[in-house]
Amino acid sequence: MTSPNASASNRLTSQDLARLKKYLADNLMRALEHEGTPAEQRAAFIKQNIVHVYGQTQLRLPDDLRKQIFDQVLNDLLGFGPIQSLLDDEDVSEIMVNGPKKVFVEKKGQLIKTAVAFDDEDHVLRIIDRIVLPLGRRVDADSPMVDARLPDGSRVNAVVRPVAIDGPSITIRKFKKDKLKVEDLIAFGSLTRQMADFLAACVRARFNIVISGGTGSGKTTLLNVMSGFIPENERIITVEDAAELQLQQDHVMRMETKSANADGQNAVTIRDLVKNSLRMRPDRIVVGEVRGGEALDMLQAMNTGHDGSLTTVHANTPRDAISRIETLVLMAGMDLPIKVVRQQISSAVDLIVQQTRLKDGRRKVTAVTEVAGMEGDVIVLTDVFKFNQTGVSPDGKVLGETTATGIRPNFMPRLEAAGFKLGAEIFAQKASASQNARR
């Protein structure tokens, strides 16, 4: 690119500004490569030399515009381009790029369109490459979808043409630097003190627990919080598609799936990792999410002495969670009668915790449900706690109350045998509680 003409500085178009940014970035990258600047000194080098490279253009842009251009170039070279400011915003929990000119965020549970934009599709692709290439992954027309994570742990999904019809897409689920604790969820109204005490006892007593919920409902956050109840002296193996869990215990072994190479070989799946975890002397197995045939391996582990396991599954109700697990078990390729599958589930899973994203954007535990065995061919579910919605306020806030149903779980003798004697007040039914807890 030739240096932009100084006389045209007062009538630069958006295309001219994009060319200027590319000119600055290309020259700085060439200077970096020529000098062989170490990675840890790149930021200082770029900040020192960007003024010199800009001077070669002979442009005299207004100070505010020049600063804006410099910031954008620095973000492109050192960060993640236009979305860096969104990554730095602590109120933003999710970032969604639907092509170069449509960038949305989730803030406090609400979707908002931002003024952030990329120059063009190539600009989006450069940022995607910046994210995935250091991880040894690729995205192109032959492999148009990729899962990755940022250095801070934020989860990234990218999709490009021909799958993404309107241009390359990026979805980022941000990683919270400060791990939420159970007290935070109580303060947010996500669950009650009674529910928290009950769940803590169930985790410590080594019950097998499935956290059920829809996309973006807060399943992983709740899994993180509940894993905090696991005693420090136990060996925990975590299995995830993209590592998100933030377990604070000392004895944690984390495993993550691996995509296939360019030849489509050597992929490592969740199922592979679950099978391998059984050979690693685990006290607890925590699977970030079951979404395939690994559900059968997980159930078999739960049924053969690996109790105290935790996992999540995509489903909208506890009953749907059971159906979802049935389907996933059948995906393992074993020709099992459905009654046998249900027997496996009912004997393996002790508790389903339903996490829901309400219409007003808040996340809440809407049911804590015991898997109470089988009657005939049907798995019996009994709600221990349940959220009952009573309406919606004029400002759109969902109204309702989470209460105990008044039913004590069948597994209470197991809890007491493990040393957890919960007071009757935890299960005391309020007048507004559902009268029809057994389904």
PyMOL commands that set and color helices and strands:
alter all, ss='L'
color gray80, all
select helices_A, chain A and resi 6-11+14-35+39-55+63-78+81-88+121-135+182-188+193-204+219-227+270-277+294-303+318-330+338-348+412-417+424-427
alter helices_A, ss='H'
color red, helices_A
select strands_A, chain A and resi 92-98+103-107+110-113+145-149+155-159+169-173+209-213+236-240+252-256+284-287+310-314+351-357+363-375+378-392+398-404
alter strands_A, ss='S'
color yellow, strands_A
deselect
rebuild
show_as cartoon
